[in-house]
Amino acid sequence: MKRIGIVTFFQSYNYGVWFQAYATQAFLRGRGYDAQIVNYSNLHDDEKLKMAFKGKNSYMGYLISFAKNILFGGMHYYRKGFKKHLNTFYSLSSEHCTQIENLSDLHYDVLVAGSDQIWNPETTGGTLDPVFLLQFGIADKRISYASSIGSTEIREQDKALMKKALEEFSYISVRETFAKQQLEKIMNRNINVVCDPTFLLTGEEWRLFAKQYSDYLVNDQKYILTYFVSLEKYSEHCINLVKTYSESLGLPVWAVQFTRYYSKNCDKKILGASIADMIRLIEHAELIITDSFHGVALSVNLGKNFVAVENRGNPYRTRNLLSRLNLLDRIDMDIENYSKVDYSNVTVLLNDFRKESVDWFCEAIEN
């Protein structure tokens, strides 16, 4: 049995991070591999998580953050939704670390980088993290699966480092066509585009996961589910969009959030939901309105009706996915043009994409 180490973001204050990390590991374990997530956090990401609750490194910052946590419950709902499930949803390597030096003795048959924006320096403190380029440990093979550089071009100062590191990879795949184009400019090799890891699991597998791990009570209620990860939620366009859909469809709005902070477009706040709860909430919603890539991806995978609010700060990944599935019209779709998603053709396209990606991943590991 091959031992596989997965190197990715896995415990950030973000559903997408948890979805993709869980899916990668679950897929590999389902194929009979001994797969574990390398228990490493980029120092910037680790500090960012702490700062979300501790405030800036000043007396006043701590006081303000403490008051916010008391009033709005940020840390409480993070623990409820994420932290307490760490060892339930993941199989981790040894003790948690934030330094590459602590990883030098790790030994795997295969090291897998990805998914998510692990090659975007904006997510790792302004510099590329050599851990996410697999510059550590002992491995017979190094692979990238669905890694992302975000929505910005590779910086000049990063090209040499990326080229040198990626030359040691046996197989490279990325999540977006944009990343493929960028990497092929600096490397004399073909880069594959594969599906996000959440698609490695079928909709039915996600439903079984929710059934096993979620006891969230939906009680056959009909609702619109909203989940926003960017500042678009504060825009007049987004506020009016949600309001119009709610009024036209005669449905209440259930908003997924992690604080009790007031929301204009909300009849019910979903606080501290786990990723299993999120699957259940998406599964039973009449409509999902989201600017989250993974919110869109899971809506598609579960065969749900959705409207994708364009995340203008990072549009490529959602556009890339919806273009491939002939669903670009779901972006910022207004109520006058709204119709339910016809999944007859979408399912065929998605299954083809999934099969291509699964075949590529398995060949990369076994070849």
BELGIJO-V869924 format. One line per field, one symbol per residue. ss: DSSP state (a for helix, b for strand, c for the rest). phi: phi as a letter, one per 30 degrees, with the letter a starting at -180 (. if undefined). psi: psi as a letter, one per 30 degrees, with the letter a starting at -180 (. if undefined). A space follows every 50 residues. Layout:
ss = ???
phi = ???
psi = ???
This chain:
ss = ccbbbbbcccccccaaaaaaaaaaaaaaaacccbbbbccbccaaaaaaaa aaaaccccaaaaaaaaaaaaaacaaaaaaaacaaaaaaaccbccccbcca aaacccbbbbbbbccbccccaaaccccccccccccccbbbbbbbbbbccc cccccaaaaaaaaaaaccccbbbbccaaaaaaaaaacccccbbcccaaac ccaaaaaaaaaaacccccccccbbbbbcccaaaacaaaaaaaaaaaaaac cbbbbbbccccccccccbbbbcccaaaaaaaaaaccbbbbccaaaaaaaa accccbbbcccccccaaaaaaaaacccaaabcccaaacccccaaaaaaaa aaaaaaaaaaaaaaaac
phi = .dcbcccadbbddadeededdddedddddddjddcbdddbbeeddddddd ddcciddbeddddddddddddciedddddddbedceddcbccdeedbbbd ddcdcdbbdbcccjciddccddcbijbdcdddchcaicadabbcbhdbci cbdddedcddddddddddddbbbbcbeededddddcbcadcdcbdeeddd cdedddddddddcccdcchhdcacccbbccdedcddededddddddddci bdcccdacbdeebdcacbccciddddddddddecddaccacdedddeddd dcicdabcdddddaddddddddddchbddddhddddcdaddddededddd dddddedddddddddcd
psi = kkkkkkjlkfglikeeeeeeeeeeeeeeefggliklkkikkkeeeeeeee ffffalileeeeeeeeeeeeefgeeefeeeedefgefefkjlaakklgkf ffgffkklekkkklaahfgjfffhgflkjfefghhlakkfkkkkjhlkgb gllkleffeeeeeeefffkekkllfkeeeeeeefefkilkkkkllkffff kleeeeeeeeeefkgkjehgkklkkkjkfaffffleeeeeeeeeeeeefh klkjkklglgkkkeikfkkjkhklfeeeeeeeefkekkjlgkefeeeeee eghlklkjkkjffifeeeeeeeeeghgfffkhklefgkllkjgeeeeeee eeeeeeeeeeeeeeef.
